Amino acid sequence: MTTSSSYISVMVLLLITLTSTLSPSPTTHAFGGTATTIAVVYGGATTICSIVAEQPIQQIQCFRQNQTGPIPVFPSISFDFIAGGGDVFCGVRSGGAALLCWDVNFVPKRIYFNESAPLASVAIGDSQVCGLSSSGDVVCWRGSSFSGVGVGSFRSISSGLGFSCGVLERNSSVVCWGDNADMASRIQASFVNTSMENVFVGGRHACGISSSGLMICEGNNDNGQLNVPSNSIYEYSGLALGANHSCAIRGLNNSVVCWGGNGEFSSDLIVGVSFESIVAGFDFTCGLTSVNLSIICWGPGWPNGLYPSGSVLPLAKILPGPCLQENCRCGVYPQSQELCSSDGNICRPCEGPILPSSPPTPSLPPPPVISPTPSSPSRGLRRGLLAFAIIGSVGAFLGICSIIYCLWTGVCFGKKKIHNSVQPTITARNNSNNNNSSSSPTIFSRSSTLVRQGSRLMRRQRSGPSSKHTDRGAEEFLLSDLNAATNDFSLENKIGAGSFGIVYKGKLPDGREVAIKRGEMGAKMKKLQEKESAFESELAFLSRLHHKHLVRLVGYCEENEERLLVYDYMKNGALYDHLHDKNNVENSSSLVNSWKMRIKIALDASRGIEYLHNYAVPPIIHRDIKSSNILLDATWTARVSDFGLSLMSPENDDVEFKPQKAAGTVGYIDPEYYGLNVLTAKSDVYGFGVVLLELLTGKKAIFKSPETGSSPITLVDYAVPIIKLGEVEKILDKRVGPPPDSAEAEAVELVAYTALHCVYTQGKDRPTMTDIVANLERAAALCNYTRSDSISSDRLSIVSE
């Protein structure tokens, strides 16, 4: 690292540290709720929901009046944010592309799906659900129709009783809308001359933090809900507003202060308690405590029969914020990795003014704001001046360092000083690292656009082949050890074949059971380069991919011309064998011969493929999705295998990707890819659609039968016309039989229509893997519903934008 880059790194680190030290504030949320990790539903049976911490899947748990314990909600799905209101609560699925909502009976419905505009926030009041996309557009689904498109990008939104408000990014002005048009107009007019950082909506009032750091409240004050107790600059980090009361967290010690409620709203029960976030119901407030990440609720409207005011609710530990795959601007929350189960970071929110990346255009200061009950701003003002003094000093020092470096290196005069250091043991790994050392760090955000591959969400690790020995991260074995493990690769140990060789079962000296794939030798291998390509492809991909629905690479062996890969052993073999092997065809008692299990297998595999398409960086196209490449481990969890034909997807979805030649398996290969040689992620979708048809029918991708005559027919040609006629039951595998109840029948029907969409001739008409996962999750949920709980299929249709 050069001296200048050291200076810059130190200065940037110091600046980040100062910013996070000066601004360690929690998040707060308004009545009904902008999306956070806790939510309240106050209509009917009071319900408190939250996102569970320290779990690989960030699932939702709820606690409700008259219930004895937590209620899990879609325990197999991760969520970033949740929000609640009068009679509904909603969750933004991890990645932001989908919004699911539940009514008071916990019946789910997906109301939004758009990969190109993932949601960054959701606001719910008594009669409206509004979402804020990563691009700043607002869309509402209940209450008064409103679309922020054309109005401008919004910075934040909030909903209350009959109206919602947001702050525009371009000029920090407040815009309001809703069924209660009079109140919306009144509130908007009250803020017309004030530049705001955010706004929070209550019953008939709204409060927010102005650009100068003061709290501003406007609207009805019949119950004292506008009477802020004190008001120094940046004293408060945000608010939570109920129908007639307001609460805020003080940045100094994270304590909560409440006012309004006609004098009935007391904060005595929470004196001395620090909170990470708060959210308001109609006439009560709930907060997430800092000490043990539990929820406490209080207020005159809190039903003490649910749990006494001020008592900790019996819920598992709760995330204090969403787990995101991004660099944190204002610091990382303590124990973030543990809370997120090593899957992302919880970022501290920023307090005070956000420092611009370039010098701002000089402008007049905002007009002075008179607080209803002002107090001396001296303490806050001193804090603000101190912050700017320190940051200014750092900026000046950084500028001096830059000038010194410029003069020293000669860069200012078109020269460049080169430093050479002797490195007698340079390897490909070193070269790879050095290639990236000069690039600036990339910030990945879940609120970035999903469709552009270059800025995909939830980026977990770099993946894909690079130089031959780069970042393998896998164990290297001796050929003699693998010979011994497989009894000299005997036929008795042979269990299958992959893209570049035969697969053998083996047992390592330490007792581990593994599957060993050996590259073919002799005449069968047309070119040594082909074997090398498949070997390097699998090794490079799998050594960097880690997901419960992908087969795990244990290690490799590379001696002379031998190329071997070692994987976890999948005890229950390939899905293909359970569906089509002669020994299993008549075995109606097989565990796989239930619709619940087949749908679970489909869901597992779809999650593995979705990971490749959406979360690997760069994205990966498998190119050979088929039932023989879906393996089942000892717990019958499905895992996608065989990456010998896989390729990295282009960074831009708009660019046509034309590999040298089409690859795949007849019967599964995408006809558009085969005919036009245009490869996209939708090519994997086609192959997976054929797998779904296999699970439904029990037939091979290409088969002969008395029904079709002596000529072979593709499974797509056989099944699609029947599904289109709505006669799904005619093609179902007789070993499984008809679904036992209406809920399971709906699940099977949903899988059939999902498969139908997957095998459309043109890729643009097929759903994404995220669509498919969402539908299979619904199908799996239906299998667990009773007849009276079943969800009508019209709510579960494919969305294929």
ZINORZI-V670795 format. One record per pair of residues at least 12 apart in sequence whose C-alpha atoms are under 8 Angstrom apart, sorted by the first residue. I is the first residue (numbers start at 1). J is the second residue. If there is no record, write none. Layout:
BEGIN
i = [I & I]
j = [J & J]
END
This chain:
BEGIN
i = [4 & 4 & 4 & 7 & 7 & 8 & 11 & 11 & 15 & 15 & 16 & 16 & 16 & 17 & 17 & 18 & 19 & 20 & 20 & 20 & 20 & 22 & 22 & 23 & 23 & 23 & 23 & 23 & 23 & 24 & 24 & 24 & 24 & 24 & 24 & 25 & 25 & 25 & 25 & 25 & 25 & 25 & 26 & 26 & 26 & 26 & 26 & 26 & 26 & 26 & 26 & 27 & 27 & 27 & 27 & 27 & 27 & 28 & 28 & 28 & 28 & 28 & 28 & 28 & 28 & 28 & 28 & 29 & 29 & 29 & 29 & 29 & 29 & 29 & 29 & 29 & 30 & 30 & 30 & 30 & 30 & 30 & 30 & 30 & 30 & 30 & 30 & 30 & 31 & 31 & 31 & 31 & 31 & 31 & 31 & 31 & 31 & 31 & 31 & 31 & 31 & 31 & 31 & 31 & 31 & 32 & 32 & 32 & 32 & 32 & 32 & 32 & 32 & 32 & 32 & 32 & 32 & 32 & 32 & 33 & 33 & 33 & 33 & 33 & 33 & 33 & 33 & 33 & 33 & 33 & 34 & 34 & 34 & 34 & 34 & 34 & 34 & 34 & 35 & 35 & 35 & 35 & 35 & 35 & 36 & 36 & 36 & 36 & 36 & 37 & 37 & 37 & 37 & 37 & 37 & 37 & 37 & 37 & 37 & 37 & 38 & 38 & 38 & 38 & 38 & 38 & 39 & 39 & 39 & 39 & 39 & 39 & 40 & 40 & 40 & 40 & 40 & 40 & 40 & 40 & 41 & 41 & 41 & 41 & 41 & 41 & 41 & 42 & 42 & 42 & 42 & 42 & 43 & 43 & 43 & 44 & 44 & 45 & 45 & 45 & 46 & 46 & 46 & 47 & 47 & 47 & 47 & 48 & 48 & 48 & 49 & 49 & 49 & 50 & 50 & 50 & 50 & 51 & 51 & 51 & 51 & 51 & 52 & 52 & 52 & 52 & 53 & 53 & 53 & 53 & 53 & 53 & 53 & 54 & 54 & 54 & 54 & 54 & 54 & 55 & 55 & 55 & 56 & 56 & 56 & 57 & 57 & 57 & 57 & 58 & 58 & 58 & 58 & 58 & 59 & 59 & 59 & 59 & 59 & 59 & 59 & 59 & 60 & 60 & 60 & 60 & 60 & 60 & 61 & 61 & 62 & 63 & 63 & 63 & 64 & 65 & 65 & 66 & 69 & 69 & 70 & 70 & 74 & 77 & 78 & 78 & 79 & 79 & 79 & 79 & 80 & 80 & 80 & 80 & 80 & 80 & 80 & 81 & 81 & 81 & 82 & 83 & 83 & 83 & 84 & 84 & 85 & 85 & 85 & 85 & 86 & 86 & 86 & 87 & 87 & 87 & 88 & 88 & 88 & 88 & 89 & 89 & 89 & 89 & 90 & 92 & 92 & 92 & 94 & 94 & 95 & 95 & 95 & 95 & 95 & 96 & 96 & 96 & 96 & 96 & 96 & 97 & 97 & 97 & 97 & 97 & 97 & 97 & 97 & 97 & 98 & 98 & 98 & 98 & 98 & 98 & 98 & 98 & 99 & 99 & 99 & 99 & 100 & 107 & 109 & 109 & 110 & 110 & 111 & 113 & 114 & 115 & 115 & 115 & 116 & 116 & 116 & 116 & 117 & 117 & 117 & 117 & 117 & 118 & 118 & 118 & 118 & 118 & 118 & 118 & 119 & 119 & 119 & 119 & 119 & 120 & 120 & 120 & 120 & 120 & 121 & 121 & 121 & 122 & 123 & 123 & 123 & 124 & 124 & 124 & 125 & 125 & 125 & 125 & 125 & 125 & 126 & 126 & 126 & 127 & 127 & 127 & 127 & 128 & 128 & 128 & 128 & 128 & 128 & 128 & 128 & 129 & 129 & 129 & 129 & 130 & 130 & 132 & 132 & 132 & 133 & 134 & 134 & 134 & 135 & 136 & 136 & 136 & 136 & 137 & 137 & 137 & 137 & 138 & 143 & 143 & 143 & 144 & 144 & 144 & 145 & 146 & 146 & 152 & 152 & 152 & 153 & 153 & 153 & 154 & 154 & 154 & 154 & 155 & 155 & 155 & 155 & 156 & 156 & 156 & 157 & 157 & 157 & 158 & 158 & 158 & 159 & 159 & 159 & 160 & 160 & 160 & 160 & 160 & 161 & 161 & 161 & 161 & 162 & 162 & 162 & 162 & 163 & 163 & 163 & 163 & 163 & 163 & 163 & 163 & 164 & 164 & 164 & 164 & 164 & 165 & 165 & 165 & 165 & 165 & 165 & 166 & 166 & 167 & 167 & 167 & 167 & 171 & 172 & 172 & 172 & 173 & 173 & 173 & 173 & 173 & 173 & 174 & 174 & 174 & 174 & 174 & 175 & 176 & 183 & 186 & 187 & 187 & 187 & 187 & 190 & 190 & 191 & 193 & 194 & 194 & 194 & 195 & 195 & 195 & 196 & 196 & 196 & 196 & 197 & 197 & 197 & 198 & 200 & 200 & 200 & 201 & 202 & 202 & 202 & 202 & 202 & 202 & 203 & 203 & 203 & 203 & 204 & 204 & 204 & 204 & 205 & 205 & 205 & 205 & 205 & 205 & 205 & 206 & 206 & 206 & 207 & 207 & 208 & 208 & 209 & 209 & 209 & 209 & 211 & 211 & 212 & 212 & 213 & 213 & 213 & 213 & 213 & 213 & 214 & 214 & 214 & 214 & 214 & 214 & 215 & 215 & 215 & 215 & 215 & 216 & 216 & 222 & 223 & 223 & 223 & 223 & 223 & 223 & 224 & 224 & 224 & 224 & 224 & 224 & 224 & 225 & 225 & 225 & 225 & 225 & 225 & 226 & 226 & 226 & 226 & 227 & 227 & 227 & 227 & 228 & 228 & 228 & 228 & 229 & 229 & 230 & 230 & 230 & 231 & 231 & 231 & 231 & 231 & 231 & 232 & 232 & 232 & 232 & 232 & 232 & 232 & 233 & 233 & 233 & 234 & 234 & 234 & 234 & 235 & 235 & 235 & 235 & 236 & 236 & 236 & 236 & 237 & 237 & 237 & 237 & 239 & 240 & 240 & 240 & 240 & 241 & 241 & 242 & 242 & 242 & 242 & 242 & 242 & 243 & 243 & 243 & 244 & 244 & 244 & 244 & 245 & 245 & 245 & 245 & 245 & 245 & 246 & 246 & 246 & 247 & 247 & 248 & 249 & 249 & 249 & 253 & 254 & 254 & 254 & 254 & 255 & 255 & 255 & 255 & 255 & 256 & 256 & 256 & 256 & 256 & 261 & 264 & 264 & 265 & 265 & 266 & 267 & 269 & 269 & 269 & 270 & 273 & 273 & 274 & 274 & 274 & 275 & 275 & 275 & 275 & 276 & 276 & 276 & 276 & 276 & 277 & 277 & 282 & 283 & 283 & 283 & 283 & 284 & 284 & 284 & 284 & 284 & 284 & 285 & 285 & 285 & 286 & 288 & 288 & 292 & 293 & 293 & 293 & 293 & 294 & 294 & 294 & 294 & 294 & 294 & 295 & 295 & 295 & 296 & 296 & 296 & 296 & 296 & 297 & 297 & 297 & 297 & 298 & 319 & 319 & 320 & 321 & 321 & 322 & 322 & 322 & 323 & 323 & 323 & 323 & 323 & 323 & 324 & 324 & 324 & 324 & 324 & 324 & 324 & 324 & 325 & 325 & 325 & 325 & 325 & 325 & 325 & 325 & 325 & 325 & 326 & 326 & 326 & 326 & 326 & 326 & 327 & 327 & 328 & 328 & 328 & 328 & 329 & 329 & 329 & 330 & 330 & 330 & 330 & 331 & 331 & 332 & 332 & 332 & 332 & 333 & 333 & 333 & 333 & 343 & 344 & 428 & 428 & 428 & 428 & 429 & 429 & 429 & 429 & 432 & 432 & 444 & 444 & 444 & 444 & 445 & 445 & 446 & 450 & 451 & 452 & 452 & 452 & 453 & 453 & 453 & 453 & 453 & 453 & 453 & 454 & 454 & 454 & 456 & 456 & 456 & 457 & 457 & 458 & 459 & 459 & 459 & 460 & 460 & 460 & 461 & 461 & 461 & 461 & 462 & 462 & 462 & 462 & 463 & 463 & 463 & 463 & 463 & 463 & 463 & 463 & 464 & 464 & 464 & 464 & 464 & 464 & 464 & 464 & 464 & 465 & 465 & 465 & 465 & 465 & 466 & 468 & 470 & 471 & 471 & 471 & 472 & 472 & 472 & 472 & 473 & 473 & 474 & 474 & 474 & 474 & 474 & 475 & 475 & 475 & 476 & 476 & 476 & 477 & 477 & 477 & 478 & 478 & 479 & 479 & 479 & 481 & 481 & 482 & 482 & 482 & 485 & 485 & 485 & 485 & 486 & 486 & 486 & 486 & 487 & 489 & 493 & 493 & 497 & 498 & 498 & 498 & 499 & 499 & 499 & 499 & 499 & 500 & 500 & 500 & 500 & 500 & 500 & 500 & 501 & 501 & 501 & 501 & 502 & 502 & 502 & 502 & 503 & 503 & 503 & 503 & 504 & 504 & 504 & 505 & 513 & 513 & 514 & 514 & 514 & 514 & 515 & 515 & 515 & 515 & 515 & 516 & 516 & 516 & 516 & 517 & 517 & 517 & 518 & 518 & 518 & 518 & 519 & 519 & 519 & 519 & 519 & 532 & 533 & 534 & 534 & 534 & 535 & 535 & 535 & 535 & 537 & 537 & 537 & 537 & 538 & 538 & 538 & 538 & 539 & 539 & 539 & 541 & 542 & 545 & 547 & 547 & 548 & 548 & 549 & 549 & 549 & 549 & 549 & 549 & 549 & 549 & 550 & 550 & 550 & 550 & 551 & 551 & 551 & 551 & 551 & 551 & 552 & 552 & 553 & 553 & 553 & 553 & 554 & 554 & 554 & 555 & 569 & 570 & 570 & 570 & 570 & 571 & 571 & 571 & 572 & 572 & 572 & 572 & 572 & 573 & 573 & 573 & 574 & 574 & 574 & 574 & 574 & 574 & 575 & 575 & 575 & 575 & 575 & 575 & 576 & 576 & 576 & 577 & 578 & 579 & 579 & 579 & 579 & 580 & 580 & 580 & 586 & 587 & 588 & 588 & 593 & 593 & 594 & 595 & 595 & 595 & 595 & 596 & 596 & 596 & 598 & 599 & 599 & 599 & 599 & 600 & 601 & 601 & 601 & 602 & 602 & 602 & 603 & 603 & 603 & 603 & 604 & 604 & 604 & 605 & 605 & 605 & 605 & 606 & 606 & 606 & 606 & 607 & 607 & 608 & 608 & 609 & 609 & 609 & 610 & 610 & 610 & 613 & 613 & 618 & 618 & 618 & 618 & 619 & 619 & 619 & 619 & 620 & 620 & 620 & 620 & 620 & 621 & 621 & 621 & 621 & 621 & 621 & 621 & 622 & 622 & 622 & 622 & 622 & 623 & 623 & 623 & 623 & 623 & 623 & 623 & 623 & 624 & 624 & 624 & 624 & 624 & 624 & 624 & 624 & 624 & 624 & 625 & 625 & 625 & 625 & 625 & 626 & 626 & 626 & 626 & 626 & 626 & 627 & 627 & 629 & 629 & 645 & 645 & 649 & 649 & 656 & 656 & 656 & 657 & 657 & 657 & 658 & 658 & 658 & 659 & 659 & 659 & 661 & 662 & 662 & 667 & 667 & 667 & 667 & 667 & 668 & 668 & 668 & 668 & 668 & 669 & 669 & 669 & 670 & 670 & 670 & 670 & 670 & 671 & 672 & 672 & 672 & 680 & 681 & 682 & 682 & 682 & 682 & 682 & 683 & 685 & 685 & 685 & 685 & 685 & 685 & 686 & 686 & 686 & 686 & 687 & 688 & 688 & 689 & 689 & 689 & 689 & 689 & 689 & 690 & 690 & 690 & 690 & 692 & 692 & 692 & 693 & 693 & 693 & 693 & 693 & 694 & 695 & 696 & 696 & 696 & 696 & 696 & 697 & 697 & 697 & 698 & 698 & 699 & 699 & 700 & 701 & 701 & 701 & 702 & 702 & 703 & 716 & 719 & 720 & 723 & 723 & 723 & 724 & 728 & 728 & 741 & 742 & 742 & 743 & 743 & 743 & 743 & 743 & 743 & 743 & 743 & 744 & 744 & 744 & 746 & 746 & 746 & 746 & 747 & 747 & 747 & 747 & 747 & 748 & 750 & 750 & 750 & 750 & 750 & 750 & 751 & 751 & 751 & 753 & 754 & 754 & 754 & 757 & 765 & 766 & 767 & 767 & 767 & 767 & 768 & 771 & 771 & 771 & 772 & 775 & 775 & 775 & 778]
j = [401 & 402 & 405 & 398 & 401 & 398 & 394 & 398 & 391 & 394 & 329 & 330 & 331 & 330 & 331 & 391 & 330 & 330 & 331 & 348 & 350 & 351 & 387 & 251 & 330 & 349 & 350 & 351 & 352 & 251 & 330 & 348 & 349 & 350 & 351 & 237 & 251 & 254 & 348 & 349 & 350 & 351 & 237 & 249 & 251 & 254 & 275 & 276 & 277 & 348 & 349 & 237 & 238 & 276 & 277 & 278 & 349 & 237 & 238 & 239 & 240 & 248 & 249 & 276 & 277 & 278 & 279 & 200 & 238 & 239 & 240 & 241 & 277 & 278 & 279 & 280 & 158 & 159 & 160 & 200 & 201 & 202 & 239 & 240 & 241 & 242 & 279 & 280 & 85 & 125 & 158 & 159 & 160 & 200 & 201 & 202 & 203 & 240 & 241 & 242 & 243 & 279 & 280 & 281 & 282 & 83 & 84 & 85 & 86 & 123 & 124 & 125 & 126 & 159 & 160 & 242 & 279 & 280 & 281 & 83 & 84 & 85 & 122 & 123 & 124 & 125 & 158 & 159 & 279 & 280 & 83 & 121 & 122 & 123 & 124 & 157 & 158 & 159 & 81 & 82 & 83 & 121 & 122 & 123 & 81 & 82 & 83 & 321 & 322 & 50 & 51 & 80 & 81 & 82 & 83 & 318 & 319 & 320 & 321 & 322 & 50 & 51 & 82 & 83 & 279 & 288 & 82 & 83 & 84 & 85 & 89 & 279 & 83 & 84 & 85 & 89 & 279 & 280 & 281 & 286 & 84 & 85 & 86 & 87 & 88 & 89 & 281 & 85 & 86 & 87 & 281 & 282 & 85 & 86 & 87 & 87 & 104 & 64 & 65 & 104 & 64 & 65 & 303 & 62 & 63 & 64 & 65 & 62 & 63 & 64 & 61 & 62 & 63 & 62 & 82 & 318 & 319 & 79 & 81 & 82 & 318 & 319 & 316 & 317 & 318 & 319 & 316 & 317 & 318 & 319 & 339 & 340 & 341 & 317 & 319 & 338 & 339 & 340 & 341 & 339 & 340 & 341 & 340 & 341 & 343 & 75 & 76 & 77 & 78 & 77 & 78 & 79 & 80 & 340 & 72 & 73 & 74 & 75 & 76 & 77 & 78 & 79 & 72 & 73 & 74 & 75 & 78 & 79 & 73 & 315 & 315 & 313 & 314 & 315 & 306 & 305 & 306 & 306 & 314 & 315 & 314 & 315 & 781 & 93 & 93 & 94 & 91 & 92 & 93 & 94 & 92 & 93 & 94 & 95 & 96 & 322 & 323 & 93 & 121 & 322 & 122 & 122 & 123 & 124 & 124 & 125 & 124 & 125 & 126 & 281 & 125 & 126 & 127 & 103 & 104 & 126 & 101 & 102 & 103 & 104 & 101 & 102 & 103 & 124 & 102 & 119 & 121 & 122 & 446 & 458 & 118 & 446 & 447 & 457 & 458 & 115 & 118 & 119 & 120 & 446 & 447 & 112 & 113 & 114 & 115 & 116 & 117 & 118 & 119 & 450 & 110 & 111 & 112 & 113 & 114 & 115 & 118 & 119 & 111 & 112 & 113 & 119 & 112 & 791 & 795 & 796 & 795 & 796 & 141 & 799 & 801 & 449 & 450 & 451 & 449 & 450 & 451 & 452 & 133 & 134 & 135 & 449 & 450 & 133 & 134 & 446 & 447 & 448 & 449 & 450 & 131 & 132 & 133 & 134 & 447 & 132 & 133 & 134 & 446 & 447 & 133 & 156 & 157 & 157 & 157 & 158 & 159 & 158 & 159 & 160 & 159 & 160 & 161 & 162 & 163 & 164 & 160 & 161 & 162 & 142 & 143 & 161 & 162 & 140 & 141 & 142 & 143 & 144 & 159 & 162 & 163 & 141 & 142 & 143 & 159 & 142 & 159 & 154 & 156 & 157 & 447 & 447 & 448 & 449 & 153 & 152 & 153 & 154 & 155 & 149 & 152 & 153 & 154 & 154 & 162 & 178 & 179 & 177 & 178 & 179 & 178 & 177 & 178 & 168 & 169 & 170 & 168 & 169 & 170 & 166 & 167 & 168 & 169 & 167 & 168 & 169 & 198 & 168 & 198 & 199 & 198 & 199 & 200 & 199 & 200 & 201 & 200 & 201 & 202 & 201 & 202 & 203 & 242 & 243 & 202 & 203 & 204 & 243 & 178 & 179 & 180 & 203 & 176 & 177 & 178 & 179 & 180 & 181 & 183 & 184 & 176 & 177 & 178 & 184 & 201 & 177 & 184 & 188 & 199 & 200 & 201 & 198 & 199 & 196 & 197 & 198 & 199 & 195 & 195 & 196 & 197 & 191 & 192 & 193 & 194 & 195 & 196 & 188 & 191 & 192 & 196 & 199 & 188 & 188 & 204 & 219 & 205 & 206 & 218 & 219 & 218 & 219 & 218 & 367 & 210 & 366 & 367 & 210 & 211 & 366 & 208 & 209 & 210 & 211 & 209 & 210 & 211 & 210 & 239 & 240 & 241 & 241 & 241 & 242 & 243 & 244 & 245 & 246 & 241 & 242 & 243 & 244 & 219 & 220 & 243 & 244 & 217 & 218 & 219 & 220 & 221 & 225 & 226 & 218 & 219 & 241 & 226 & 239 & 238 & 239 & 234 & 236 & 237 & 238 & 353 & 366 & 233 & 366 & 232 & 233 & 234 & 235 & 352 & 353 & 231 & 232 & 233 & 234 & 235 & 369 & 228 & 231 & 233 & 236 & 371 & 369 & 371 & 262 & 244 & 245 & 260 & 261 & 262 & 263 & 244 & 245 & 259 & 260 & 261 & 262 & 263 & 244 & 245 & 246 & 259 & 260 & 261 & 246 & 259 & 260 & 372 & 259 & 260 & 372 & 373 & 259 & 371 & 372 & 373 & 259 & 373 & 373 & 374 & 375 & 371 & 373 & 374 & 375 & 376 & 377 & 375 & 376 & 377 & 378 & 379 & 380 & 381 & 377 & 380 & 381 & 251 & 351 & 352 & 380 & 250 & 251 & 252 & 380 & 248 & 249 & 250 & 251 & 249 & 250 & 251 & 351 & 278 & 278 & 279 & 280 & 285 & 279 & 280 & 280 & 281 & 282 & 283 & 284 & 285 & 281 & 282 & 283 & 260 & 261 & 262 & 283 & 258 & 259 & 260 & 261 & 265 & 283 & 258 & 259 & 260 & 259 & 285 & 278 & 275 & 277 & 278 & 274 & 273 & 274 & 275 & 276 & 271 & 272 & 273 & 274 & 275 & 270 & 271 & 273 & 274 & 275 & 283 & 299 & 300 & 299 & 300 & 299 & 298 & 298 & 309 & 310 & 310 & 289 & 290 & 289 & 290 & 291 & 287 & 288 & 289 & 290 & 288 & 289 & 290 & 293 & 320 & 289 & 320 & 301 & 299 & 300 & 301 & 302 & 297 & 298 & 299 & 300 & 301 & 302 & 297 & 298 & 299 & 298 & 318 & 320 & 317 & 317 & 318 & 319 & 320 & 312 & 313 & 315 & 316 & 317 & 318 & 312 & 313 & 315 & 309 & 310 & 311 & 312 & 313 & 309 & 310 & 311 & 312 & 310 & 339 & 340 & 346 & 346 & 347 & 345 & 346 & 347 & 340 & 343 & 344 & 345 & 346 & 347 & 343 & 344 & 345 & 346 & 347 & 445 & 446 & 458 & 343 & 344 & 345 & 444 & 445 & 446 & 457 & 458 & 459 & 460 & 344 & 345 & 443 & 444 & 445 & 446 & 443 & 444 & 345 & 346 & 347 & 348 & 347 & 348 & 350 & 347 & 348 & 349 & 350 & 347 & 348 & 345 & 346 & 347 & 348 & 345 & 346 & 347 & 348 & 460 & 460 & 467 & 468 & 469 & 470 & 467 & 469 & 470 & 471 & 467 & 470 & 456 & 457 & 458 & 459 & 457 & 458 & 458 & 614 & 653 & 651 & 652 & 653 & 614 & 618 & 619 & 650 & 651 & 652 & 653 & 618 & 651 & 652 & 614 & 615 & 617 & 614 & 615 & 615 & 615 & 616 & 617 & 615 & 616 & 617 & 544 & 545 & 616 & 617 & 544 & 616 & 617 & 618 & 540 & 541 & 544 & 545 & 616 & 617 & 618 & 619 & 537 & 540 & 541 & 544 & 617 & 618 & 620 & 647 & 648 & 536 & 537 & 539 & 540 & 541 & 540 & 536 & 540 & 540 & 543 & 544 & 539 & 540 & 543 & 544 & 543 & 544 & 543 & 553 & 554 & 555 & 556 & 554 & 555 & 556 & 555 & 556 & 557 & 555 & 556 & 557 & 557 & 559 & 557 & 558 & 559 & 508 & 509 & 506 & 508 & 516 & 506 & 507 & 508 & 509 & 504 & 505 & 506 & 507 & 506 & 504 & 505 & 506 & 517 & 517 & 642 & 644 & 534 & 642 & 643 & 644 & 645 & 518 & 519 & 520 & 531 & 534 & 535 & 644 & 517 & 518 & 519 & 520 & 517 & 518 & 519 & 520 & 515 & 516 & 517 & 518 & 516 & 517 & 518 & 569 & 568 & 569 & 566 & 567 & 568 & 569 & 566 & 567 & 568 & 569 & 570 & 564 & 565 & 566 & 567 & 564 & 565 & 566 & 562 & 563 & 564 & 565 & 531 & 535 & 562 & 563 & 564 & 563 & 644 & 643 & 644 & 645 & 563 & 564 & 565 & 644 & 643 & 644 & 645 & 646 & 642 & 643 & 644 & 646 & 553 & 556 & 565 & 643 & 643 & 616 & 608 & 611 & 608 & 639 & 604 & 605 & 607 & 608 & 637 & 638 & 639 & 640 & 608 & 639 & 640 & 641 & 567 & 568 & 631 & 639 & 640 & 641 & 567 & 568 & 565 & 566 & 567 & 568 & 566 & 567 & 568 & 567 & 633 & 631 & 632 & 633 & 634 & 632 & 633 & 634 & 631 & 632 & 633 & 634 & 636 & 631 & 632 & 633 & 627 & 628 & 629 & 630 & 631 & 632 & 627 & 628 & 629 & 630 & 631 & 632 & 627 & 628 & 630 & 628 & 592 & 694 & 695 & 698 & 699 & 698 & 699 & 700 & 735 & 735 & 735 & 736 & 735 & 736 & 736 & 736 & 739 & 744 & 748 & 744 & 780 & 783 & 695 & 751 & 776 & 779 & 780 & 780 & 636 & 637 & 638 & 638 & 692 & 776 & 773 & 776 & 777 & 780 & 637 & 638 & 639 & 630 & 638 & 639 & 640 & 688 & 769 & 772 & 773 & 769 & 773 & 639 & 640 & 622 & 640 & 769 & 769 & 770 & 773 & 681 & 769 & 648 & 649 & 650 & 651 & 648 & 649 & 650 & 651 & 646 & 647 & 648 & 649 & 681 & 646 & 647 & 648 & 649 & 680 & 681 & 684 & 643 & 645 & 646 & 647 & 684 & 645 & 646 & 647 & 663 & 664 & 669 & 683 & 684 & 642 & 645 & 646 & 663 & 664 & 665 & 668 & 669 & 684 & 687 & 664 & 668 & 684 & 687 & 688 & 665 & 668 & 687 & 688 & 690 & 691 & 691 & 694 & 641 & 642 & 663 & 664 & 680 & 681 & 678 & 679 & 680 & 678 & 679 & 680 & 677 & 678 & 679 & 677 & 678 & 679 & 677 & 674 & 677 & 690 & 701 & 702 & 714 & 715 & 686 & 687 & 688 & 690 & 701 & 683 & 686 & 687 & 683 & 684 & 686 & 687 & 761 & 761 & 761 & 762 & 763 & 763 & 768 & 763 & 764 & 766 & 767 & 768 & 763 & 758 & 759 & 766 & 767 & 768 & 769 & 758 & 759 & 760 & 766 & 759 & 755 & 758 & 754 & 755 & 756 & 757 & 758 & 759 & 715 & 716 & 755 & 759 & 751 & 752 & 755 & 715 & 716 & 719 & 752 & 755 & 715 & 733 & 731 & 732 & 733 & 748 & 752 & 731 & 732 & 733 & 732 & 733 & 715 & 733 & 715 & 714 & 715 & 716 & 714 & 715 & 715 & 759 & 731 & 756 & 752 & 753 & 756 & 756 & 749 & 752 & 787 & 787 & 790 & 782 & 783 & 785 & 786 & 787 & 789 & 790 & 791 & 779 & 782 & 783 & 779 & 782 & 792 & 793 & 778 & 779 & 780 & 782 & 783 & 779 & 775 & 776 & 779 & 793 & 796 & 797 & 775 & 776 & 779 & 798 & 772 & 775 & 798 & 798 & 800 & 800 & 798 & 799 & 800 & 801 & 800 & 798 & 799 & 800 & 798 & 796 & 797 & 798 & 796]
END
